Amino acid sequence: FIEKHSINQLYVIGGDGTHRGAFRIHEECMKKKLNVAVAGIPKTIDNDVDHIDRSFGFTSAVEAALDAIRCAKVEAKCNLPNGVGIVKLMGRSAGFIAAHASISSSDVDLCLVPEVPTVLEGDNGCLPHVLQRVKNQGFAVIVVAEGAGEELLGESTETDASGNKKLPMIGEFMREKIVDYFRDNGEVATVKYIDPSYMIRSIPANASDSLYCMQLAQNAVHGAMAGYTGFSVGLCNNKMVLLPIPQLVAASPRMMKSNGRTWERVLALTRQPNTVEE
C-alpha cells in the first residue's frame, strides 16, 4: 500500500502495541530501501507508555472520571442505610487513571489498582476499612481500576477481539463482597455500581489535551521533515522530544510504582491500609 500510493510519511497514533507495529513497518521500509519516514504519536488514556510525562488523552480521562466519582458520592450519601458507591475505571495493567482521579477528587475512601495487591479481610483488609468509613461518615466511595484484583480472581486465559486478555469482573466482585461482609457484621449495605468506561473514552479532549495534541502533531511533522524515521514524540521533563520507538516500547506498558509518591498520596487521602509488601 505504501509503495503503491507513493507514501513518504506515515504517522501512527496509538499506545505501545501500535508503536511496536509502527516500528515493524519502519524496519520493512528500511529493508526495501523505501524513502518513508515513520513517526509515532503516543495516545492512550491509560498513560502506560514509558518515558514520557503523560500520553494524549490522560488528563481528559481523569477529568471525566471525576464526574463519575461525584455521582457515586451523591448516590452513596443519598441511599440509606450505609450507602457505598463503586466506580470502575480503565486501567488494564496500570492504575494511573484510578489513582489520579482519586487524588483529584479527595472524596474516595478506597482505591484499588493492578500494581497493589487487593486484600479483603484481616488487619490490612479493605472490607473492614470500608465498614469503618461507613460507620464514621455514613457512606463510602470506592474506585477500582479494571485490572485490579487478579490475585484474587485469577488471570483469564481468554482474549477479546483485539487480542487483549479478558479481565476479571472486579467491580461486580467487590459489590458482592461488600454486601456479604456488611451482612456478616450485622449491617445492611446499599451499594451502587457505576461503570463509565465508554463515556470516558468518548468525551472530547479538554483544553490541556488539545494543546498537547497540537504540540505532538507539529513535532512529529518536524521530525519527519528533518529526515528522521522510526521515532515517536512525547513530553519528557516538560520538554518536547523525539524518542526511538524501540526504547519507548521496551519497558511499556509501564506501571505505577507501588512505593512511589502517587500511591503514597492515594494512601494519605483514602486512609486505606497499605498492602504493599516491604
Disulfide bonds with the S-S distance in Angstrom:
none
